[in-house]
Amino acid sequence: QLSMSLNSSTFLNEENAQGPKRNRECLGSLESQTPSSFQDNPLQQLQLASHKVLEKAQKSGRSKCPRCNSSRMFYCYTCFVPVETVPTKEIPTVKLPLKIDIIKHPNETDGKSTAVHAKLLAPDDVTIYKYPCIPEYKEKRHEIALIFPGSNSVSVKDIAFHLQKHSKKAVCDNDDDCSREPFLKQAKIEPKEEENLSEFIASNRNERTGLKKIIFIDSTWNQTNKIITDERLQGLLQVELKTRKTCFWRHQKGKPDTYLSTIEAIYYFFVDYHQEVLKENYKGQYDNLLFFFSFMYSMIKNAKCCKGKE
C-alpha cells in the first residue's frame, strides 16, 4: 500500500523529444484499438469520465499552472490544480465516504507522486501532509485506520470489529463508567433534509463502523520506515490490501506486485470498503479516482507498443 511513483511530465517530455508525428500515431487512447488489445489491460472495465480533455491537453503540450505559473502537463503537483488547458469543470469529482490524510515523505518527488490525483479528484475529502508535519492522531485513534502492510494488519472486512474494540477502550480511557454503550450503538441522528438522504445513509453506516478517516503513506518502500515508526502513528489500526495487484509502470524491483501505488491503494480500499463494510453493491462510484492514472497507463502502454513495432 505504498506510493510508487508517477512522473507524467518526464514521460511526456521524452515522448515529445521524438517528434510530434510519433505522438499522434502512438499515443491514441486504448478505446481506438481492437477488442483483442484489451486482454492485458486490467483497467478497461472502469466507468470513467471522458479522457478527451486530457487527450486535447496532451496534444497542446505543457501549460501554466493558474496559481504559481509553473509549466506543467495536465495538473500542477505543487498547487493541486489542473493547468490552464484542462478546465476544472471537465475533471470529474469523486465524493468519498471517509476523509483521507496522505502523509508524503519529504524526499518523494512531487512530480512522481500519484497522491496528487486523489487531491485533484476528491478535493473536499483529501488532505496531503509533508512529513514530519502531520497531525496528532492519539485522541481519535478509535476512528482512524492506517493503510499499511504489517504483521498486525487486518483486512478491510474486519475493520468494524477491530475499531469497536478501540472505541470501547477509548471510552474507558476517558470515562470511569465503562458500562456506557460503545460508539457503535450510539443513537442515530435523523437527516434534516430529504435531498441529503443518500449522504445521511452512507454517513450513518460509517457511524456504525466507527471509522471516520483513513491514512495513506506516500513514499517508496525504502522510505517508509521513518514514517511508520513515528510515535504519532502508533496504536492506529493497520489495514492491508492483500488481494490486489498493481498496474503501475514504475513498480519497484524486488517488491511484491501487491504493493500498490498510492492512488491504486486509495481506489481499491474504497471499493472493498463499499462492498465489505457498507454492504452495498459497487457500481463504479469511485472509478474516477483512477481518471488520471488510467490515462497515463493507456498512453504509456501505447507508446511501448509503437516502440516495439519500430
ZIZIZI-V250670 format. One record per helix or strand of 3 or more residues. SS is the DSSP state (H for helix, E for strand). FROM is the first residue (numbers start at 0). TO is the last residue. Records with the same first field share a line. If there is no record, write none. Layout:
SS=FROM-TO  FROM-TO
//
This chain:
H=7-15  19-25  29-31  34-37  51-59  87-89  109-111  114-120  137-142  155-173  182-184  193-208  220-227  230-232  261-276  286-308
E=62-64  80-82  98-103  125-129  143-146  212-217  236-238
//
